[in-house]
Amino acid sequence: MGDVPYAGSELTQLLQGSIGNSSETILIATISPQADQAEQTLTTMKFADSAREVMIQPSKNTVLAYDMAPKLHRESQQLQELVQAKS
């Protein structure tokens, strides 16, 4: 993959968590039929065309349950203590 001109854009940064390895992303490019919007429409169409070329290799998000169990148990105990303290 070559240069990705929009990789540093503010929108890309905002969506970074949503366009990662294990998500399906849909891009809807809206354009205008008005002549005074021709430049913006062309820019949008170029962006949408280049975005189609972006390919990622999906990966499965896995967290082993036995790795999380102690942490979740501690959190549960802390929450129970909080509830009891407020009662």
C-alpha positions, 0 to 999 in steps of 0.5 A: 500500500502506498501513501495514504493521504488521509491517514493523519486527518482529524476524522481518521484519528477520531475513527481510529478505534472503529477502523481497526483489525476486528471491525467492519467499516462502511464509508458512505460518501455523500455528494451534491449535484450542485455546480458550485459544489463540483470541487468538493464532490470531486474531492469526496469521490477521490477520497471514497475511491482511495478508501476502497483500496485500504485493506486490513488483515482482520485478527480475532480479539482474544482475552483468556478468561483465566487471565482476566478472572483475578482482576474481575474478582478484585473489581467485584469485591471493591464494588461490593465494599462500595455498596456496603459502605453507602448502605 
